Amino acid sequence: MEFPETGKYCSMKGCQLLDFLPFICKHCQATFCKEHFHTILHKCPKTKNLEPNLEKPLNFLCSKESCKEVSLIQMSCIKCKQHFCLTHRYHECFESLNKMEETKKLKKWQIPKKQFAEAKALVDQQITDNLNKSKNTAMANKVQLMRVKGSAIGSKNIPMTERCYFHVYLPLTIKNKHIGTSKGIFVNMQWTIGKCIDSMADILKVPNNNNTTPMNKLQLYHHSNGALICNEMDISLAKLFENSTIVDGQRVVLEYSDNVPIETSLYK
């Protein structure tokens, strides 16, 4: 494993070996690997003009306990500054440097790991909130359905197993003192939405010209957001239930319109 920030490159031209415990020439002060540390091997420019026998040979004893290896060249550890032979160059200091580098890398990788954990926690919380919202919505729909069933009116010829219920708000221009502004109605879920509108209009005594004029038709809207439920009159209610466009017991608005959204705050 290499640690570029820790070692030094050999100064010998053509070598450039990265060494964790490099040798420093005491003459030219350049850094060399174990293959080129000797003055002769790297042709030290500072020793070319030295007279023979001017340099007194020095004996350097390895600092490793129980090691009696003696070297003519001092090979000092860059960390503890002690001399070690070739056999023991990679001693405790090297292990320490290795651990330091591993710790540094570990800390570096902990940053994206922490960011991932925070992002995951945020997504998990959003999922939990959405699930809770869905559960609350499902419970609210069940309560609404029970309320509508209690007073809903419709054709008695519709089998109980095929009935679906809506809390229907009348058009703003229609006043019915017997019904008020809204009423629970059940229809057959096998009907098309066109037939459903015709049945609601008939029960609520709302004028209906859908079969005679293409303008200002009676349409069904979501009371929750004012959006048109469906502009295709031949689509079955069962299909709309299947793709969750509508739910059993929901509030809807029966209104004359040209397919544009309505202002639901007007229907109370």
Solvent accessible surface area in square Angstrom, and as a share of the most:
residue,aa,sasa,rsa
1,M,156,0.70
2,E,126,0.56
3,F,7,0.03
4,P,83,0.52
5,E,133,0.60
6,T,30,0.17
7,G,8,0.08
8,K,110,0.47
9,Y,116,0.44
10,C,2,0.01
11,S,58,0.38
12,M,51,0.23
13,K,189,0.80
14,G,82,0.79
15,C,41,0.25
16,Q,104,0.46
17,L,91,0.45
18,L,27,0.14
19,D,9,0.05
20,F,22,0.09
21,L,7,0.03
22,P,5,0.03
23,F,5,0.02
24,I,104,0.53
25,C,9,0.06
26,K,125,0.53
27,H,46,0.21
28,C,30,0.18
29,Q,121,0.54
30,A,29,0.22
31,T,27,0.16
32,F,10,0.04
33,C,0,0.00
34,K,100,0.42
35,E,99,0.44
36,H,42,0.19
37,F,38,0.16
38,H,63,0.28
39,T,28,0.16
40,I,132,0.67
41,L,95,0.47
42,H,14,0.06
43,K,149,0.63
44,C,1,0.01
45,P,84,0.53
46,K,126,0.53
47,T,29,0.17
48,K,144,0.61
49,N,141,0.72
50,L,75,0.37
51,E,108,0.49
52,P,108,0.68
53,N,147,0.75
54,L,113,0.56
55,E,81,0.36
56,K,166,0.70
57,P,112,0.70
58,L,91,0.45
59,N,115,0.59
60,F,41,0.17
61,L,102,0.51
62,C,5,0.03
63,S,47,0.30
64,K,70,0.30
65,E,153,0.69
66,S,102,0.66
67,C,20,0.12
68,K,160,0.68
69,E,92,0.41
70,V,76,0.44
71,S,19,0.12
72,L,119,0.59
73,I,51,0.26
74,Q,87,0.39
75,M,11,0.05
76,S,40,0.26
77,C,3,0.02
78,I,51,0.26
79,K,95,0.40
80,C,42,0.25
81,K,143,0.61
82,Q,90,0.40
83,H,13,0.06
84,F,14,0.06
85,C,3,0.02
86,L,93,0.46
87,T,112,0.65
88,H,48,0.21
89,R,9,0.03
90,Y,117,0.44
91,H,14,0.06
92,E,105,0.47
93,C,19,0.11
94,F,46,0.19
95,E,100,0.45
96,S,38,0.24
97,L,26,0.13
98,N,53,0.27
99,K,138,0.58
100,M,115,0.51
101,E,22,0.10
102,E,76,0.34
103,T,66,0.39
104,K,111,0.47
105,K,81,0.34
106,L,107,0.53
107,K,129,0.55
108,K,143,0.61
109,W,177,0.62
110,Q,88,0.39
111,I,106,0.54
112,P,60,0.38
113,K,145,0.61
114,K,131,0.56
115,Q,111,0.49
116,F,139,0.58
117,A,55,0.43
118,E,99,0.44
119,A,54,0.42
120,K,108,0.46
121,A,60,0.46
122,L,110,0.55
123,V,76,0.44
124,D,59,0.31
125,Q,98,0.44
126,Q,94,0.42
127,I,90,0.46
128,T,63,0.36
129,D,70,0.36
130,N,91,0.47
131,L,100,0.50
132,N,70,0.36
133,K,143,0.60
134,S,64,0.42
135,K,137,0.58
136,N,101,0.52
137,T,68,0.40
138,A,49,0.38
139,M,118,0.52
140,A,59,0.46
141,N,49,0.25
142,K,128,0.54
143,V,58,0.33
144,Q,20,0.09
145,L,36,0.18
146,M,143,0.64
147,R,164,0.60
148,V,4,0.02
149,K,103,0.44
150,G,71,0.68
151,S,63,0.41
152,A,19,0.15
153,I,67,0.34
154,G,22,0.21
155,S,44,0.28
156,K,183,0.77
157,N,141,0.72
158,I,7,0.04
159,P,65,0.41
160,M,136,0.61
161,T,124,0.72
162,E,57,0.25
163,R,42,0.15
164,C,0,0.00
165,Y,17,0.06
166,F,2,0.01
167,H,43,0.19
168,V,0,0.00
169,Y,18,0.07
170,L,6,0.03
171,P,2,0.01
172,L,77,0.39
173,T,110,0.64
174,I,35,0.18
175,K,179,0.76
176,N,24,0.12
177,K,182,0.77
178,H,159,0.71
179,I,42,0.21
180,G,34,0.32
181,T,90,0.52
182,S,26,0.16
183,K,51,0.21
184,G,3,0.03
185,I,0,0.00
186,F,14,0.06
187,V,0,0.00
188,N,15,0.08
189,M,56,0.25
190,Q,107,0.48
191,W,43,0.15
192,T,48,0.28
193,I,1,0.01
194,G,12,0.12
195,K,105,0.44
196,C,0,0.00
197,I,0,0.00
198,D,49,0.25
199,S,22,0.14
200,M,0,0.00
201,A,2,0.02
202,D,103,0.54
203,I,41,0.21
204,L,0,0.00
205,K,151,0.64
206,V,8,0.04
207,P,76,0.48
208,N,50,0.26
209,N,84,0.43
210,N,20,0.10
211,N,133,0.68
212,T,115,0.67
213,T,46,0.27
214,P,110,0.69
215,M,138,0.62
216,N,94,0.48
217,K,56,0.24
218,L,0,0.00
219,Q,8,0.04
220,L,4,0.02
221,Y,0,0.00
222,H,28,0.13
223,H,36,0.16
224,S,100,0.65
225,N,103,0.53
226,G,0,0.00
227,A,38,0.30
228,L,41,0.20
229,I,14,0.07
230,C,22,0.13
231,N,91,0.47
232,E,94,0.42
233,M,50,0.22
234,D,111,0.57
235,I,47,0.24
236,S,36,0.23
237,L,2,0.01
238,A,35,0.27
239,K,105,0.44
240,L,9,0.04
241,F,46,0.19
242,E,133,0.60
243,N,85,0.43
244,S,87,0.56
245,T,43,0.25
246,I,4,0.02
247,V,56,0.32
248,D,45,0.23
249,G,1,0.01
250,Q,25,0.11
251,R,100,0.36
252,V,0,0.00
253,V,0,0.00
254,L,0,0.00
255,E,15,0.07
256,Y,47,0.18
257,S,12,0.08
258,D,97,0.50
259,N,78,0.40
260,V,82,0.47
261,P,99,0.62
262,I,30,0.15
263,E,102,0.46
264,T,27,0.16
265,S,63,0.41
266,L,106,0.53
267,Y,13,0.05
268,K,174,0.74
